[in-house]
Amino acid sequence: MIIGICGSPRKQATEYVLEQALATLREKGYETTLWSVHGKWVDYCTHCDYCLTNKECVVQDDLQELYALLTGAQGIIFASPVYNGGVSAQTKAVMDRMRAVVAADKNFFKGKVGMGIVTGGDRNGGQEFALMQIHTFFIINGMIPVGGGFFGANLGATFWSKDTLDGVKLDEEGFRSLKKTTKRFAEYIERYGVKDGGKQS
């Protein structure tokens, strides 16, 4: 199972390109699920430490659904718009709230393969820094971060949306980076990823 997490509060460019990646993975035989923050209640982490003793988050919001989905995931894709040179506040809230599942099981994310997609209103609007934030989350939690490789998609898929859905659809370079990154992501899942309920293959 591949879980695509869309950190955009709007159903626009970021969700569109994430769905393109998931469609490619379905063609390769993977089951996929897209989970978006759009229209959902996602509170922020207050570092209250409730999860350390109770092994669950004190906030019973819509992230409970995502926690359940991630349990059986082989791969995770974070897709975020660029806000002020980094990931969106909603994306960061999702990442921070993953502390609860790690408190319950320190190996929750271990061995899962991770990929990032970011969309920016400007051509050079912070896309690579946003990808580094996503990769930092993967590394901290014992995941395998995957980029698209050299020559154009080093850290992952980056798009210039011009703040419109039509803009992102016309970004040929963005889709080239998405194709390279998605291909490598699938290769890493096949070779290194977790299988059968979280056991390393």
Backbone as numpy.savetxt, mean C-alpha at the origin, in Angstrom:
# Nx Ny Nz CAx CAy CAz Cx Cy Cz
-3.56 -13.94 -1.72 -4.40 -12.75 -1.72 -3.52 -11.50 -1.72
-3.85 -10.56 -2.59 -3.17 -9.27 -2.64 -4.16 -8.22 -2.16
-3.74 -7.41 -1.19 -4.58 -6.34 -0.69 -4.03 -5.01 -1.17
-4.84 -4.26 -1.88 -4.48 -2.92 -2.30 -5.15 -1.91 -1.39
-4.36 -1.09 -0.72 -4.88 -0.10 0.22 -4.78 1.28 -0.42
-5.91 1.91 -0.66 -5.93 3.24 -1.25 -6.07 4.27 -0.15
-5.08 5.14 -0.03 -5.08 6.15 1.02 -5.59 7.50 0.57
-6.39 7.51 -0.49 -6.96 8.77 -0.95 -8.41 8.89 -0.49
-8.77 10.04 0.08 -10.17 10.23 0.49 -11.11 10.47 -0.69
-10.55 10.57 -1.88 -11.37 10.80 -3.08 -11.29 9.58 -4.01
-12.38 9.31 -4.70 -12.37 8.25 -5.71 -11.92 8.88 -7.03
-10.60 9.06 -7.13 -10.06 9.73 -8.29 -8.83 8.97 -8.82
-7.76 9.71 -9.08 -6.59 9.17 -9.77 -5.92 8.03 -9.03
-5.74 8.17 -7.71 -4.99 7.16 -6.96 -5.72 5.83 -6.96
-7.01 5.85 -6.73 -7.76 4.59 -6.75 -7.77 3.98 -8.14
-7.82 4.82 -9.16 -7.82 4.33 -10.54 -6.55 3.55 -10.85
-5.39 4.11 -10.53 -4.14 3.43 -10.88 -3.94 2.19 -10.01
-4.41 2.23 -8.77 -4.33 1.03 -7.94 -5.16 -0.09 -8.54
-6.34 0.23 -9.02 -7.18 -0.80 -9.64 -6.53 -1.36 -10.90
-5.78 -0.54 -11.65 -5.06 -1.05 -12.82 -4.02 -2.08 -12.41
-3.31 -1.80 -11.32 -2.31 -2.75 -10.82 -2.97 -4.05 -10.38
-4.09 -3.94 -9.67 -4.77 -5.13 -9.19 -5.35 -5.94 -10.35
-5.80 -5.26 -11.39 -6.31 -5.97 -12.57 -5.21 -6.79 -13.23
-4.00 -6.22 -13.31 -2.86 -6.95 -13.87 -2.55 -8.18 -13.04
-2.61 -8.04 -11.73 -2.33 -9.18 -10.84 -3.41 -10.25 -10.94
-4.65 -9.83 -11.16 -5.72 -10.83 -11.35 -5.48 -11.63 -12.63
-4.97 -10.96 -13.66 -4.64 -11.65 -14.91 -3.56 -12.69 -14.70
-2.72 -12.47 -13.70 -1.66 -13.41 -13.37 -2.14 -14.52 -12.44
-3.42 -14.48 -12.06 -4.00 -15.56 -11.26 -4.15 -15.27 -9.78
-3.84 -14.03 -9.37 -3.95 -13.69 -7.95 -5.35 -13.19 -7.61
-5.79 -13.53 -6.42 -7.02 -12.95 -5.89 -6.66 -11.60 -5.29
-7.47 -10.60 -5.56 -7.16 -9.26 -5.08 -8.36 -8.62 -4.39
-8.07 -7.70 -3.49 -9.11 -6.89 -2.84 -8.60 -5.46 -2.73
-9.45 -4.53 -3.11 -9.12 -3.12 -2.96 -9.87 -2.58 -1.74
-9.11 -2.01 -0.82 -9.70 -1.39 0.38 -9.30 0.07 0.39
-10.30 0.94 0.41 -10.04 2.37 0.34 -10.50 3.09 1.60
-9.79 4.16 1.94 -10.21 5.00 3.07 -11.42 5.86 2.70
-11.70 5.96 1.41 -12.81 6.79 0.94 -14.12 6.38 1.59
-14.78 7.31 2.24 -16.07 7.05 2.85 -16.03 6.23 4.13
-14.84 6.00 4.65 -14.70 5.17 5.85 -14.25 6.01 7.05
-14.54 5.46 8.23 -14.07 6.07 9.47 -12.73 5.46 9.82
-11.68 6.26 9.70 -10.33 5.82 10.06 -9.76 6.86 11.02
-9.71 6.51 12.29 -9.18 7.44 13.29 -7.66 7.34 13.33
-7.01 8.30 13.96 -5.56 8.29 14.05 -5.09 7.63 15.35
-3.86 7.19 15.35 -3.28 6.54 16.52 -2.87 7.60 17.54
-3.22 7.38 18.81 -2.82 8.31 19.87 -1.70 7.73 20.74
-1.18 6.58 20.34 -0.10 5.93 21.10 -0.50 5.72 22.56
-1.75 5.26 22.74 -2.27 5.09 24.10 -1.77 3.80 24.76
-1.20 2.89 23.95 -0.66 1.61 24.42 -1.71 0.60 24.86
-2.97 0.88 24.57 -4.03 -0.08 24.88 -3.76 -1.42 24.19
-3.27 -1.36 22.95 -3.04 -2.59 22.17 -1.93 -3.46 22.77
-1.01 -2.84 23.50 0.09 -3.62 24.05 -0.37 -4.62 25.11
-1.39 -4.27 25.84 -1.89 -5.17 26.89 -3.14 -5.93 26.48
-3.92 -5.35 25.57 -5.19 -5.98 25.18 -5.15 -6.66 23.82
-4.05 -6.49 23.10 -3.83 -7.16 21.81 -4.88 -6.80 20.76
-5.46 -5.62 20.89 -6.37 -5.08 19.90 -6.40 -3.57 20.05
-6.86 -2.88 19.01 -6.92 -1.43 19.06 -8.13 -0.98 19.85
-7.95 0.06 20.64 -9.05 0.61 21.43 -10.11 1.24 20.53
-9.71 1.68 19.34 -10.65 2.32 18.41 -11.29 1.25 17.53
-12.57 1.09 17.63 -13.29 0.08 16.84 -13.93 0.76 15.63
-13.09 1.16 14.70 -13.58 1.84 13.50 -13.50 0.92 12.29
-13.52 1.49 11.09 -13.55 0.66 9.88 -12.22 -0.04 9.59
-11.18 0.26 10.33 -9.92 -0.47 10.15 -10.02 -1.92 10.61
-11.00 -2.25 11.42 -11.18 -3.64 11.83 -11.36 -4.54 10.61
-12.04 -4.02 9.60 -12.23 -4.77 8.35 -10.89 -5.02 7.66
-10.05 -4.00 7.64 -8.75 -4.14 6.98 -7.84 -5.09 7.75
-7.86 -5.02 9.08 -7.07 -5.95 9.88 -7.36 -7.40 9.45
-8.64 -7.71 9.32 -9.03 -9.08 8.95 -8.53 -9.45 7.56
-8.62 -8.52 6.61 -8.17 -8.79 5.25 -6.67 -9.04 5.19
-5.91 -8.28 5.95 -4.46 -8.38 5.90 -3.92 -9.68 6.49
-4.70 -10.33 7.31 -4.25 -11.56 7.96 -3.78 -12.60 6.95
-4.52 -12.76 5.87 -4.17 -13.78 4.87 -3.47 -13.23 3.65
-3.00 -12.00 3.70 -2.40 -11.38 2.51 -0.98 -11.89 2.24
-0.71 -12.19 0.99 0.66 -12.49 0.55 1.41 -11.21 0.22
0.68 -10.26 -0.34 1.28 -9.00 -0.74 0.37 -7.84 -0.41
0.98 -6.68 -0.18 0.23 -5.47 0.17 0.73 -4.33 -0.70
-0.21 -3.62 -1.31 0.11 -2.43 -2.10 -0.48 -1.22 -1.40
0.36 -0.26 -1.06 -0.11 1.02 -0.56 -0.12 2.00 -1.72
-1.25 2.64 -1.96 -1.35 3.68 -2.98 -1.80 4.96 -2.31
-1.04 6.02 -2.52 -1.34 7.28 -1.84 -1.17 8.47 -2.77
-2.02 9.47 -2.64 -1.70 10.74 -3.27 -0.60 11.43 -2.47
0.08 12.36 -3.10 1.12 13.11 -2.41 0.49 14.34 -1.77
0.62 14.44 -0.45 0.15 15.61 0.28 1.37 16.28 0.93
1.63 17.53 0.59 2.75 18.27 1.17 4.06 17.48 1.12
4.30 16.84 -0.01 5.56 16.16 -0.22 5.67 14.78 0.39
4.59 14.23 0.91 4.62 12.89 1.50 3.29 12.19 1.29
3.10 11.09 2.01 1.83 10.35 1.88 0.70 11.16 2.49
-0.52 10.82 2.16 -1.68 11.51 2.71 -1.83 11.21 4.20
-2.53 12.08 4.90 -2.78 11.87 6.33 -3.53 10.56 6.56
-4.42 10.23 5.63 -5.20 8.99 5.75 -4.31 7.75 5.61
-3.37 7.81 4.66 -2.42 6.70 4.50 -1.58 6.53 5.76
-1.10 7.63 6.28 -0.27 7.58 7.49 -1.06 7.06 8.68
-2.33 7.43 8.77 -3.17 6.93 9.87 -3.32 5.42 9.80
-3.51 4.89 8.58 -3.61 3.44 8.42 -2.31 2.78 8.86
-1.19 3.31 8.42 0.11 2.74 8.81 0.29 2.76 10.33
0.01 3.89 10.94 0.21 4.01 12.38 -0.68 3.05 13.16
-1.88 2.84 12.68 -2.83 1.97 13.37 -2.50 0.49 13.21
-1.55 0.16 12.36 -1.12 -1.23 12.24 -0.35 -1.69 13.47
-0.01 -0.74 14.33 0.66 -1.07 15.59 -0.16 -2.10 16.39
-1.46 -2.04 16.26 -2.32 -2.94 17.03 -2.15 -4.39 16.61
-2.07 -4.65 15.30 -1.94 -6.04 14.86 -0.54 -6.58 15.16
0.46 -5.68 15.12 1.81 -6.10 15.46 1.95 -6.35 16.96
1.19 -5.60 17.76 1.19 -5.84 19.20 0.61 -7.22 19.52
-0.36 -7.64 18.73 -0.97 -8.96 18.93 -0.09 -10.08 18.38
0.65 -9.79 17.30 1.50 -10.79 16.67 2.68 -10.06 16.03
3.84 -10.14 16.63 5.00 -9.39 16.14 5.43 -9.82 14.73
4.99 -11.00 14.29 5.33 -11.49 12.95 4.19 -11.32 11.96
3.23 -10.48 12.30 2.03 -10.32 11.46 2.38 -10.01 10.01
3.33 -9.11 9.79 3.69 -8.68 8.43 4.92 -9.39 7.88
5.59 -10.19 8.69 6.86 -10.77 8.30 6.76 -11.60 7.03
7.59 -11.28 6.06 7.65 -12.05 4.82 6.65 -11.64 3.76
5.70 -10.78 4.10 4.77 -10.30 3.08 5.51 -9.34 2.16
5.12 -9.31 0.91 5.77 -8.46 -0.08 5.00 -7.15 -0.20
5.72 -6.04 -0.24 5.08 -4.73 -0.30 5.48 -3.90 -1.50
4.52 -3.16 -2.01 4.74 -2.31 -3.19 4.05 -0.97 -2.96
4.60 0.09 -3.54 4.00 1.41 -3.41 3.65 2.03 -4.74
2.54 2.79 -4.72 2.11 3.60 -5.86 1.77 4.98 -5.32
2.28 6.04 -5.97 1.94 7.39 -5.53 1.56 8.25 -6.72
0.63 9.16 -6.49 0.21 10.11 -7.52 0.41 11.52 -6.99
0.98 12.37 -7.82 1.23 13.75 -7.42 0.66 14.73 -8.42
0.15 15.85 -7.93 -0.40 16.87 -8.81 0.67 17.55 -9.64
1.90 17.57 -9.14 3.04 18.11 -9.88 3.94 16.97 -10.34
4.68 17.19 -11.42 5.58 16.15 -11.93 6.61 15.76 -10.87
7.16 16.75 -10.18 8.12 16.48 -9.11 7.55 17.05 -7.81
6.53 16.39 -7.29 5.81 16.92 -6.15 6.02 16.19 -4.84
7.02 15.30 -4.82 7.28 14.54 -3.60 7.00 13.06 -3.73
6.83 12.59 -4.97 6.50 11.19 -5.19 7.52 10.23 -4.59
8.80 10.50 -4.80 9.81 9.56 -4.29 9.88 9.57 -2.77
9.70 10.73 -2.16 9.71 10.77 -0.70 8.51 10.01 -0.15
7.35 10.14 -0.81 6.17 9.40 -0.37 6.41 7.89 -0.48
7.07 7.47 -1.56 7.40 6.05 -1.70 8.35 5.60 -0.59
9.29 6.45 -0.22 10.21 6.10 0.86 9.47 5.92 2.18
8.43 6.73 2.41 7.62 6.56 3.61 6.93 5.19 3.60
6.43 4.81 2.43 5.77 3.50 2.31 6.78 2.38 2.53
7.94 2.49 1.91 8.97 1.45 2.08 9.47 1.39 3.52
9.53 2.53 4.19 9.93 2.53 5.59 8.96 1.70 6.43
7.68 1.85 6.16 6.68 1.02 6.86 6.94 -0.46 6.61
7.20 -0.82 5.36 7.47 -2.23 5.03 8.69 -2.75 5.78
9.76 -1.99 5.77 11.00 -2.43 6.39 10.85 -2.58 7.90
10.24 -1.60 8.54 10.05 -1.65 9.99 9.27 -2.90 10.40
8.31 -3.31 9.57 7.44 -4.43 9.93 7.88 -5.77 9.34
9.12 -5.84 8.84 9.66 -7.12 8.40 9.16 -7.60 7.06
8.63 -6.67 6.26 8.16 -7.04 4.93 9.28 -6.96 3.91
8.99 -7.41 2.71 9.94 -7.34 1.60 9.50 -6.22 0.67
10.19 -5.06 0.70 9.79 -3.95 -0.16 10.27 -4.15 -1.59
9.41 -3.83 -2.54 9.75 -4.04 -3.96 9.52 -2.75 -4.74
10.51 -2.38 -5.54 10.37 -1.29 -6.50 10.35 -1.88 -7.90
10.38 -1.01 -8.88 10.33 -1.48 -10.27 11.68 -1.73 -10.89
12.74 -1.52 -10.13 14.07 -1.74 -10.68 14.60 -0.48 -11.35
15.86 -0.54 -11.78 16.50 0.63 -12.38 15.86 1.01 -13.72
16.23 2.19 -14.19 15.71 2.77 -15.44 14.22 3.08 -15.37
13.86 3.91 -14.40 12.52 4.48 -14.47 11.55 4.19 -13.37
11.78 3.17 -12.57 10.82 2.86 -11.51 11.53 2.34 -10.27
12.61 3.01 -9.92 13.50 2.50 -8.87 12.78 2.14 -7.58
11.95 3.04 -7.08 11.29 2.82 -5.79 9.85 2.34 -5.93
9.31 2.47 -7.10 7.92 2.05 -7.29 7.26 2.86 -8.40
5.94 2.81 -8.41 5.17 3.48 -9.47 4.85 4.92 -9.08
5.19 5.85 -9.94 4.93 7.26 -9.68 4.14 7.87 -10.84
3.14 8.67 -10.48 2.28 9.28 -11.49 2.20 10.79 -11.31
2.05 11.48 -12.45 1.76 12.90 -12.48 0.30 13.04 -12.89
-0.54 13.36 -11.93 -1.98 13.39 -12.19 -2.48 14.74 -12.68
-1.71 15.81 -12.46 -2.17 17.17 -12.73 -3.47 17.45 -11.96
-3.64 16.72 -10.87 -4.81 16.85 -9.99 -6.13 16.48 -10.66
-6.05 15.64 -11.69 -7.28 15.18 -12.35 -7.16 13.71 -12.71
-8.30 13.04 -12.84 -8.31 11.66 -13.29 -7.84 11.56 -14.74
-8.28 12.50 -15.57 -7.85 12.50 -16.97 -6.35 12.68 -17.07
-5.78 13.50 -16.19 -4.34 13.72 -16.21 -3.55 12.45 -15.97
-3.98 11.66 -14.98 -3.25 10.44 -14.67 -3.41 9.40 -15.79
-4.56 9.40 -16.44 -4.78 8.45 -17.53 -3.86 8.71 -18.71
-3.40 9.95 -18.84 -2.53 10.32 -19.97 -1.05 10.21 -19.64
-0.72 9.81 -18.41 0.68 9.75 -17.99 1.32 8.42 -18.42
1.86 8.40 -19.62 2.45 7.17 -20.16 3.63 6.70 -19.33
4.45 7.64 -18.87 5.61 7.27 -18.06 5.16 6.65 -16.74
4.08 7.19 -16.16 3.54 6.62 -14.93 3.11 5.17 -15.12
2.44 4.90 -16.22 1.98 3.53 -16.46 3.13 2.59 -16.78
4.19 3.14 -17.37 5.39 2.31 -17.59 5.99 1.92 -16.24
6.04 2.86 -15.31 6.56 2.54 -13.98 5.65 1.57 -13.24
4.36 1.69 -13.46 3.41 0.78 -12.81 3.57 -0.64 -13.36
3.73 -0.76 -14.67 3.91 -2.08 -15.29 5.17 -2.77 -14.77
6.27 -2.02 -14.69 7.54 -2.59 -14.21 7.43 -3.02 -12.75
6.81 -2.16 -11.93 6.74 -2.44 -10.50 5.80 -3.60 -10.22
4.67 -3.63 -10.89 3.71 -4.72 -10.68 4.30 -6.06 -11.11
5.04 -6.06 -12.21 5.68 -7.31 -12.67 6.68 -7.82 -11.63
7.49 -6.92 -11.11 8.50 -7.32 -10.12 7.85 -7.75 -8.81
6.79 -7.07 -8.44 6.02 -7.41 -7.24 5.52 -8.84 -7.32
4.93 -9.21 -8.46 4.42 -10.58 -8.65 5.56 -11.59 -8.62
6.69 -11.25 -9.21 7.84 -12.15 -9.20 8.34 -12.41 -7.78
8.37 -11.37 -6.96 8.83 -11.51 -5.58 7.85 -12.31 -4.74
6.57 -12.13 -4.97 5.58 -12.93 -4.24 5.76 -14.41 -4.57
5.96 -14.69 -5.84 6.13 -16.08 -6.27 7.39 -16.70 -5.68
8.45 -15.92 -5.62 9.73 -16.46 -5.18 9.93 -16.43 -3.66
9.50 -15.31 -3.04 9.84 -15.13 -1.63 8.64 -15.03 -0.68
7.47 -14.83 -1.24 6.33 -14.45 -0.41 5.80 -15.53 0.51
4.96 -15.08 1.45 4.32 -16.00 2.39 3.16 -16.70 1.70
2.92 -17.94 2.11 1.84 -18.74 1.54 1.17 -19.51 2.67
-0.02 -20.01 2.37 -0.72 -20.90 3.32 -0.86 -20.29 4.69
-1.54 -19.13 4.71 -1.85 -18.53 6.00 -0.67 -17.91 6.71
0.35 -17.50 5.93 1.43 -16.75 6.54 2.73 -17.47 6.71
2.83 -18.73 6.24 4.10 -19.44 6.35 5.00 -19.09 5.16
6.26 -18.88 5.45 7.22 -18.51 4.41 7.36 -19.65 3.40
7.33 -19.27 2.12 7.48 -20.29 1.07 8.95 -20.63 0.87
